[in-house]
Amino acid sequence: MLSELIQESLKQCIHQISVSLGTPAVSQVTVELEQPANAEHGDYSSNIAMQLARTLRKAPNAIAEMIVSELQASGSVNGLLMRIEVAAPGFINMYMDWQAWAQTRDTFALPRNTGGKVIVEHTSVNPNKSMHIGHLRNSCIGDALVRMLKHTGYSVEVHNYVDDLGNQLADTVVGLLNIPLAGEHVRFGDYCWDIYAEINKAYTQKPETVQKRTEILHALEEGHGNTAWIGNLVAGQIVKEHVEEMRNFGIEYDLLVWESHILKEGFWSSAFDLLSQTEVFVQEHEGKLAGCWILKQPAGDHAMPDTGEEHQKDKVLVRSNGILTYTAKDIAYHLWKFGLLGKDFSYSEFNSGLWTTGMTGQILPFGQADKVVNVIDYRQEYPQAMVKQALKALGFTRQADSLHHVSYGVVSLSPASAAGLGIDTSGGKSSYAMSGRQGIGIKVTELVRLMEDMIESTRADKNGLSSRLIATAAIRYYLLRFNLGTEIVFDFKQAMEISGNTGVYLMYAYARAQRVLSKGGAAAEGNSTGAVSGSGNGALSSSGGGAVSEKIKLPLFPPQLEAAELALLRQLSLWQDTLYTASQELTPNTICNYAHGLASLFNHFYSSCPILKGGEASIAFRLWLTRCFTGTLGEALDVLGLPKPDRM
C-alpha cells in the first residue's frame, strides 16, 4: 500500500538519524500519516518530528529537516515524492509525483493476511416468520464483511445459524396448533407472521396459555413425535424462503447450522463435560436460580455487570426445568467453530451451492476457524461476552481473542414510512419501532415491492437496470452507510434519492463514467495515443486494487493538474488503505464513505473538466483518469454488493 511504503521509508530515515545522533534506536515508533484536506499542505503529512522531540532532544523543526534530508537522499520514496517541505512547528508535508505514482500503481499490494480461515456468521433469523427490514440490516452488514475479507485475501466461510429450538419457533407452532386464521397469504412465512402476532395476543389475554410454549419447547428439544416434525417442517419452509429472499440481494451462505443438530450430535454434552471441569460452571442449589446450571462471573469483573434480571437470565446455561438457554448452545457451537470439540456434523446439500448440517450425509471441511466474526445486534452484547468467557475459562484464550462481535443498532421506521404502512402515527413519535410479537414492521418482500413501484413510477428511462435491482441496491446501501452503532430510522424517499450519500447516486456516477468511456472509445478509434486501449510501457492492469479492468497505456500527465483532477487522483490513491482499514476494523460504512467521496469528486471533475474536449493529450489523460475511476468505484461497488451499471 502507498501509505505503508511512505511510513516504512520514514521509519528507516528515523532509524538512521537516531544512529547518527547516538540516541537509542526509535525504529519501532508509530508513524502516523494523514491526507490534508487542503492540497496546498501536501498530499500526505506527518507530525512524527514532534513526537520525537523529547527522545532525540532536539526541536521538532530541526528533526523534521533531518528527516526530509534523509528522505531525499534515499530517493524520495522510490521517486514517488515530487517535493517535501517542513511547516512549523515541525510538520513534514509531502507532495506526490502523480505521474510516478501512476506508473507504479499496479505494483502496490494489500498486506498479506496472516489470519487464515475466517467464519462469518450472519442473518441467523428465527425460522418462525418472514424477515423484516431489521433482519435485513444484519444480512447486508454480514455480506459486506464477507466481501471485504475476501477482497483482502482471507479464506471465508459463511454461516447462517438456524435457531429451531427457540421460543419464537415454539410460539409459531403453538399458534398453528391453536389459533384459527384465514386471509390472503402468498407465502407461508407471511401466514406465520400473522400467526405469531395472534398467539402473543393470546398469551397477553390468557397468561396461563404460555405453558403451551414450554411444552412445545420440550417436544422440539426431544426431537421425536408429531410436534417435533411440525417444528421441522415449519422451520425448513421458512428458512427456504429466507434464503431465497437474501439471494435477491446477492447474499449467499456456505452452511446452514441447525441448533437442533448441535443437541442431537452431542455437541452440548461434550461442551458440558468440558465446562464441568472448570470452577466457573456450577449448579445452584438455592435462591431464584435453584436447579440451574450457571456460568459464574469472575470476581471484580466490571465488563460483565451482575445487575438486572436480564443479565441474571443470560448467565444461566441450563434452566431448572432442563431446557438449555440460547447461550449454552452458542458456547457448544463456538467450540465446534474453532475445532475444539473433537466432533463434527454430517453435511448434505440444502440447495445448489448451500450445505446444511444433518444427521446423515458427507464429511466436509467446515469449521476449524482461525477467526470468528458474529454479526448480531447490540442487544446480544452480553451473551456474546459469555461465549468469550466460557472459551477463556476452558483455557482457549487465543480463540477467545479471535472471536469478534460486530454489533449494530436496530432499525425503526420514520413517521412517513410508518404511516405508509398503515401504522398509527398520531402519537407524534420521531420513529416507530418494529415488533414481531405485535405484527408491526415491514417485511423484506413488501419493502422491495414498495420501493420497486416507487422507482418504476418516477423513472423516465426504463432501459437500464430493472426497477427491482435498483430498489434492492438502494435498500442495501442505505442499511450499510450508517455507523454500525447508529440506530437507523428507515425512510423510503431518502433511500431512493439520486443525490447525496445513496446507492443510486453511486450507480449513476458509475454509469456516467461508462458512457464517457464508451463515447471516448468511439472517438479515439484508430487514435495512435492508445489512451483507451492497448498496452506497452507503463500500462496498468486490474491487479493493484481499483486499477483498470484492461491494460491501458499511461498517457502523459499535464504540467499543471486542475484542482478537480488532483482531488480525484488523491482519492483514488486512498482506495487500498481504506479497504484494508475497513477489513481490519470490520466497518462496511468506511467503504460507503469512501465510495461516496469518490463519486462526488468524479462528478465535480466531470462538470468542471470537459473530458472529451480540448487537445489530444488532455483527452487522453482525462479518459485514463475516468477509467481509473470506474475500476476503483467498481471494486468498491463489488465490496458493497451493488451492481455496476452501464446505464441506469
ABEGO torsion letter per residue (X at the ends): XAAAAAAAAAAAAAAAAAAAAGBBBAAABBBBBBBBABAAAEABBBAAAAAAAAAAGBBAAAAAAAAAAAAAAAGGGGGABABBBBBOAGBBBBBBBAAAAAAAAAABBBBBBAAEBBBBBBGGBBBABBBBAAAAAAAAAAAAAAAAAAAAGBBBBBBBBBBAABAAAAAAAAAAAABBBBEBBABAAAAAAAAAAAAAAAAAABAAAAAAAAAAAAAAAAGBEAAAAAAAAAAAAAAAAAAAAAAAAGBBBABBBBAAAAAAAGAAAAAAAAAAABAABBBBABEAABGBBBBBBBBGBAABBABEAAAAAAABABBAAGBBBAAAAAAAAAAAAAGAAGBBBBBBBABBGBBBBBABEBBBBBEGBABBBBBBBAAAAAAAAAAAAAAAAAGBAAAAAABBBBBBBBBBBBAAAAAAAGBBAAAGBABBBBBAAAGBEBBAAAAAAAAAAAAAAABABAABBBAAAAAAAAAAAAAAABBAABBBBBBAAAAABABEBBAAAAAAAAAAAAAAAAAAAAAABGBAAGAABEBEBGBBBAAAGGBBABBBBBBBBBABBBAAAAAAAAAAAAAAAAAAAAAAAGBAAAAAAAAAAAAAAAAAAAAABBAABEBAAAAAAAAAAAAAAAAAAAAAAAAAGBBBBABX
